[in-house]
Every structure is written in C-alpha cells, then in structure tokens.
C-alpha cells in the first residue's frame, strides 16, 4: 500500500511540475467537452491563476451564462454554482483578482481570454470568455491566455443556446460539470525519423481492403502526415467522393464524414509543402496527394491511381503504393457514377497501421 501511495504522490508532483505550455484544460459541460492550451508566454499570471483554480475545483458546477451566437461564450463566475443566484448578479463574482496582461495575442476564433470590469483597469479575475468568431475590437483590451485545441464545435453549440436582454444572458446557463488539467496531446509521428515512417497501412473500404506501403523516402512529410491521419482515426468514416474511371479514385475529406466534419485531430491538420519528384511515376496502384492550384495546399485528401497517368508526374506528391488488394481498384472501376461522383456511398471504414 505504501508503494501505491508514493506513486500517486509522485504522479501528482510530476503533474504540478510540468510547464504550463505542456498542459491543457479539459472543460466538461452539459453540451460536450472541449480542450484548450495555455499561452504562458503571453499572460503568465493569468495562466498560473487559472491552473490553480482549476486544480482546486473552483469552476466545477459553475456555468456559461452569457452567450452571443457565433460570437463569444462567457463563464467562470463562482456565483453561478448556486442555481438560485439572481440574474442581476450574474457576472459579478470572481473579479478584481489580477492585473491585466495585454499582449499581441489576437482575439481570433478559439482564443480564451479574461473578463474584467468595464472601464476598470487591472480588475481581471476568474471569469473567462471564448471567441467563437474573431473579435478584433477586443485586441489589447483583455488578457488572452489560451486557445481551444479540440471541441470547437461544442463551444459554438453553447453560443447558440437561447439568450436575451442587453447582456445576452442565457435563458438556461450551460453547466460546467468539471474542469481539469491534463497533459497536452502530442501529435503522432511528429519528428519521427524516416525509418519509423516506413509502415504498411491497412485501408478497409466498402469494396474491400487495400494494403498500402508508405514510402518516406519518396515524400517524408507527406508520409508523416498520412500516418498521423491514420493513427488518430481521422480518415475513418470519410468517403471516396470522386471516382474518375480509368484515372483516379479520391477520398479523405472531412466534410464527407457522417459523424460530422470536425474531428479531434483537426488541430494537427495543416497545408503541406510540395514534395514533387520527377523520377516517380503515377502508375496504377500509386497513392498520391490531392491539392488545389497551389502546389503547397495538400492537407488530407489523397487519391489512388486506377490507370497510368503520366501527366500527373512531377506535379503531385507520391507517398505510397498499393502492395496488396489491387482487385479493389478493379471494383472501383465497376461502380456506377454520375459524372465523377459515385452513385452509392463508398467509404473508408477503417484505416490502421499494421503492427500497432
């Protein structure tokens, strides 16, 4: 029993010892959960204060009580822990605790900032608000200290609850069940050397399973990106939205996901710099990355080459090849289409990295 106790204490100490930049707040509400990271370089005292309060359970049972549709949501008033608190007192608790820390952090979508008393400098406190859309008028006026990394759809949902009056107070505040501090999630394969990226991906589709050899020696960052999408489950449930017979079948767009376009791993989706190779050819079975007219615009959408397409060589980034399941490509060729759109839903049911 003593060893267990020591482990628990050690774990708690390690959690406290971590840098704020390695931590995230997990905000659990009646309408869902979201996470936000901290910006200790912009507002160190505000970050320290929030961490302390969250670890003490200060916010548990309070509520988001002020909302502006697609604009902001506001919470953190300890008075809201009591459901009977008169509405005229909403937003008056937990203030006058901190001096302001204005910075160049813009009040963009997802930014978390601190409430203060209007026209009273250095009256910041426990209350905070989250921008659902950019609020440039607030830049340099409030102390921004974090940014939502996951669950922005929950924040937006909260902003849409019924509200009324000059202050846009919610008709029924959204309860904050709990806020706790967790380690920041780490992007899979970030910084992994090439030898760790030479993996085989099993791509289970509506028409059968393909085994794809990922080739970091062909396109290091595209290989890293694809493995990240697979590891996080980002591709699961997305559809093949384009089927050009005798050419390519294309998939990997978030908006084709039945469960919704947004995904927890969206935080790690970013445009990739092109890695074109003149010595590689778009032959049947090659896996290459889709993009817009901008060569450096590839993100998640990829295509499987159904037949040799030399006009794509040197213009699109090849990062893998089908090593098993070429008959699935034949099955795609047999599907009915309207133009280049499959008549029925053809889906990536699951993508996994073999050996994990």
C-alpha positions in Angstrom: 0.0 0.0 0.0 2.9 2.4 0.8 4.3 2.0 -2.7 0.9 2.8 -4.3 0.7 5.9 -2.2 4.2 7.0 -3.2 3.3 6.5 -6.9 0.1 8.6 -6.5 2.0 11.4 -4.8 4.8 11.2 -7.4 2.3 11.4 -10.2 0.7 14.4 -8.7 4.1 16.1 -8.2 5.0 15.5 -11.8 1.7 16.9 -13.0 2.4 20.1 -11.0 6.0 20.2 -12.1 5.1 20.3 -15.8 5.4 23.5 -17.7 2.1 25.2 -18.5 3.0 25.0 -22.2 2.8 21.2 -21.9 -0.7 21.3 -20.3 -4.3 21.7 -21.4 -7.5 22.5 -19.7 -10.3 19.9 -20.3 -13.7 21.6 -19.9 -16.6 19.2 -19.5 -20.1 20.7 -19.9 -23.7 19.6 -20.3 -23.3 20.1 -24.1 -20.0 18.3 -24.5 -16.3 18.6 -23.8 -13.6 20.9 -25.2 -9.9 21.4 -24.5 -7.7 24.5 -24.6 -4.0 25.0 -24.4 -2.3 27.8 -22.5 -0.2 30.8 -23.6 2.2 31.3 -20.6 4.4 33.5 -22.8 1.6 36.0 -23.3 -0.1 36.0 -19.9 1.9 34.0 -17.3 0.0 35.2 -14.2 -3.4 34.5 -15.8 -2.3 31.0 -16.8 -0.9 30.4 -13.3 -4.2 31.6 -11.7 -6.4 29.5 -14.0 -4.3 26.4 -13.3 -4.6 26.9 -9.6 -8.3 27.5 -9.6 -9.0 24.5 -11.9 -6.9 22.1 -9.7 -8.9 23.3 -6.7 -12.2 22.5 -8.4 -13.2 26.2 -8.4 -15.0 26.0 -11.7 -16.8 22.7 -11.2 -20.6 23.3 -11.1 -20.4 26.8 -12.4 -21.8 27.7 -15.9 -21.5 29.5 -19.2 -24.1 32.2 -18.6 -23.6 34.8 -21.3 -23.6 33.9 -25.0 -23.5 35.7 -28.3 -24.5 33.5 -31.2 -21.4 32.7 -33.2 -19.6 35.4 -31.2 -18.5 34.6 -27.6 -19.4 32.5 -24.6 -18.6 33.6 -21.0 -18.3 31.6 -17.8 -16.2 31.2 -14.6 -18.4 33.2 -12.2 -18.4 31.3 -8.9 -21.8 32.8 -8.1 -23.3 30.6 -10.8 -22.6 27.5 -8.8 -25.8 28.3 -7.0 -28.6 27.9 -9.5 -30.7 30.3 -7.4 -28.4 33.2 -7.8 -30.4 36.2 -9.1 -29.8 37.1 -12.7 -28.8 40.7 -11.8 -25.8 39.3 -10.0 -24.6 37.1 -12.9 -21.1 38.1 -14.0 -20.3 40.0 -10.8 -18.3 37.3 -9.0 -14.6 36.3 -9.1 -13.3 39.7 -10.3 -10.7 42.2 -9.0 -8.1 39.4 -8.5 -5.4 40.1 -11.2 -3.7 42.8 -13.0 -4.2 42.8 -16.8 -1.6 41.2 -19.1 -2.3 42.6 -22.5 -0.3 41.2 -25.4 -0.2 40.8 -29.2 -2.3 37.6 -29.0 -5.3 38.4 -31.2 -8.9 37.5 -30.2 -9.3 35.1 -33.0 -11.7 32.1 -33.2 -11.0 29.8 -30.3 -8.9 32.2 -28.2 -9.6 32.2 -24.5 -9.4 35.5 -22.6 -10.1 37.0 -19.2 -13.2 39.1 -18.2 -12.6 42.3 -16.4 -14.9 45.1 -15.0 -15.7 47.6 -17.8 -13.6 50.7 -17.6 -11.7 49.5 -14.6 -8.1 48.6 -15.3 -6.5 45.6 -13.6 -9.9 44.1 -12.5 -9.3 40.7 -14.1 -10.3 37.5 -12.2 -11.6 34.0 -12.6 -14.2 34.7 -15.3 -13.2 34.0 -18.9 -14.7 34.1 -22.4 -14.0 32.2 -25.6 -14.2 33.7 -29.0 -16.4 31.7 -31.4 -15.5 34.2 -34.2 -12.8 36.8 -34.5 -13.3 39.8 -32.1 -10.7 42.4 -33.2 -12.2 45.1 -31.1 -11.1 43.2 -28.0 -7.4 43.0 -29.0 -5.2 44.8 -26.5 -8.2 45.3 -24.2 -8.5 41.9 -22.5 -5.9 39.4 -21.3 -5.9 36.5 -23.7 -4.3 33.4 -22.2 -5.2 30.3 -24.2 -6.7 28.8 -27.4 -9.1 25.9 -28.0 -7.4 22.9 -29.5 -10.3 20.4 -29.6 -14.1 20.6 -29.4 -14.6 24.0 -31.0 -18.0 22.6 -32.2 -19.0 22.4 -28.5 -18.1 26.0 -27.9 -20.1 27.0 -31.0 -23.1 24.9 -29.8 -23.0 26.7 -26.4 -23.0 30.1 -28.2 -26.3 29.2 -29.9 -28.4 28.5 -26.8 -31.4 30.9 -26.3 -30.3 34.2 -24.7 -32.0 37.6 -24.2 -31.6 41.0 -22.8 -28.9 43.7 -23.2 -26.3 41.4 -21.6 -27.3 38.3 -23.7 -27.7 36.2 -20.6 -28.7 32.6 -21.3 -32.2 31.6 -20.6 -30.7 28.4 -19.1 -27.0 28.5 -18.3 -24.9 25.6 -19.6 -23.4 23.9 -16.6 -19.6 23.3 -16.4 -19.5 19.8 -14.9 -15.8 19.9 -14.3 -12.6 21.5 -15.5 -9.4 19.5 -15.0 -5.8 19.9 -16.2 -4.3 17.3 -18.5 -1.1 16.8 -20.4 -1.3 18.4 -23.8 -1.9 15.8 -26.5 1.1 15.0 -28.7 0.9 15.0 -32.5 1.6 11.4 -33.7 4.8 10.9 -35.6 5.9 14.5 -35.1 9.7 14.5 -35.5 9.9 10.7 -36.1 12.8 9.7 -38.3 12.2 8.3 -41.8 12.9 4.7 -40.7 9.9 4.8 -38.3 7.6 6.0 -41.1 8.2 3.1 -43.4 5.0 1.4 -42.4 2.1 -0.5 -44.0 -1.4 0.8 -43.7 -4.4 -1.4 -44.0 -7.2 0.5 -45.6 -10.6 -1.2 -45.2 -13.1 0.2 -47.6 -16.7 -0.6 -48.7 -15.2 -2.6 -51.6 -12.5 -4.5 -49.8 -9.2 -3.9 -48.1 -6.0 -2.4 -49.5 -2.6 -2.7 -48.1 -0.5 0.4 -48.7 3.2 0.7 -48.3 4.1 4.2 -47.0 7.3 5.5 -48.6 9.0 8.3 -46.6 12.0 8.1 -48.9 9.7 9.4 -51.6 8.0 12.2 -49.6 9.0 12.4 -45.9 6.4 14.9 -44.7 3.5 13.5 -46.7 4.3 10.1 -45.3 4.3 11.5 -41.8 1.0 13.3 -42.5 -0.8 10.3 -43.8 0.3 8.1 -40.9 -0.9 10.8 -38.5 -4.3 10.8 -40.1 -4.5 7.0 -39.8 -3.2 6.8 -36.2 -5.7 9.4 -35.0 -8.7 7.8 -36.8 -9.1 11.0 -38.9 -9.8 9.1 -42.1 -12.2 6.6 -40.6 -15.8 7.2 -41.9 -14.7 9.5 -44.7 -15.9 8.8 -48.2 -14.4 8.5 -51.6 -16.1 11.5 -53.2 -14.6 11.3 -56.6 -14.3 8.4 -59.0 -12.9 9.1 -62.4 -12.8 5.8 -64.2 -9.5 4.9 -65.9 -7.9 7.7 -63.9 -8.2 8.0 -60.0 -10.4 7.5 -57.0 -10.1 10.3 -54.4 -11.1 10.5 -50.7 -10.1 11.9 -47.4 -12.2 15.0 -47.0 -13.6 15.7 -43.5 -17.0 17.0 -44.7 -17.8 13.5 -46.1 -17.7 12.0 -42.6 -21.2 11.1 -41.4 -20.4 11.9 -37.9 -19.5 15.5 -38.8 -16.7 17.4 -40.5 -14.9 18.2 -37.3 -12.5 15.8 -35.6 -10.3 15.8 -32.5 -7.2 15.6 -34.7 -8.1 18.7 -36.7 -5.6 20.6 -34.6 -2.8 18.9 -36.4 -4.1 19.3 -40.0 -2.1 21.9 -41.9 -1.0 22.5 -45.5 2.0 20.6 -46.7 4.8 21.9 -48.7 5.0 20.0 -52.1 7.5 17.1 -52.4 7.3 16.5 -56.1 9.7 14.0 -57.7 10.4 13.8 -61.4 11.7 10.3 -61.1 8.4 8.9 -59.7 5.5 7.9 -61.9 1.8 7.9 -61.3 1.2 4.3 -62.3 -1.7 2.0 -61.3 -1.7 1.4 -57.5 0.3 4.6 -56.6 -1.0 6.7 -53.7 -0.6 10.4 -54.2 -1.8 13.6 -52.5 -4.6 15.8 -53.9 -4.2 19.6 -53.8 -5.6 22.8 -55.2 -3.9 25.0 -57.8 -1.4 26.0 -55.0 1.4 23.3 -55.0 1.7 23.7 -51.2 -2.0 23.2 -50.4 -2.3 19.4 -49.8 -3.9 18.6 -46.4 -5.9 15.4 -46.0 -7.3 14.4 -49.4 -5.5 11.7 -51.4 -6.1 9.6 -54.5 -5.4 6.1 -55.7 -4.3 5.8 -59.3 -6.5 3.4 -61.3 -4.5 3.6 -64.5 -1.2 5.1 -65.6 -1.4 8.9 -65.5 1.9 10.3 -66.7 0.5 13.9 -66.9 0.5 14.0 -63.1 4.2 13.1 -62.7 6.2 15.8 -61.0 3.0 17.8 -60.2 1.6 15.8 -57.3 3.3 14.2 -54.4 3.5 10.4 -54.4 4.0 8.9 -50.9 2.9 5.3 -51.2 1.8 2.4 -53.3 -0.7 -0.4 -53.0 1.1 -3.7 -52.3 -2.0 -5.9 -51.9 -5.6 -5.6 -52.9 -5.3 -4.3 -56.5 -8.6 -6.1 -57.1 -10.3 -3.4 -55.0 -9.2 -0.9 -57.7 -11.0 -3.1 -60.2 -14.1 -3.0 -58.0 -14.0 0.8 -58.0 -13.9 0.8 -61.8 -17.1 -1.3 -61.8 -19.1 1.2 -59.7 -21.8 3.3 -61.1 -21.1 7.0 -61.2 -22.9 10.3 -62.1 -20.1 12.3 -63.7 -17.3 11.6 -61.3 -19.4 11.1 -58.2 -20.1 7.5 -57.1 -23.9 6.7 -57.1 -23.6 5.0 -53.7 -21.5 5.8 -50.7 -18.0 4.3 -50.9 -16.3 4.7 -47.5 -13.1 4.3 -45.7 -14.4 2.1 -42.9 -11.2 1.9 -41.0 -7.5 2.7 -41.6 -4.9 1.1 -39.3 -1.1 0.9 -39.2 -0.1 -2.7 -39.2 1.9 -3.8 -36.2 0.5 -1.2 -33.8 
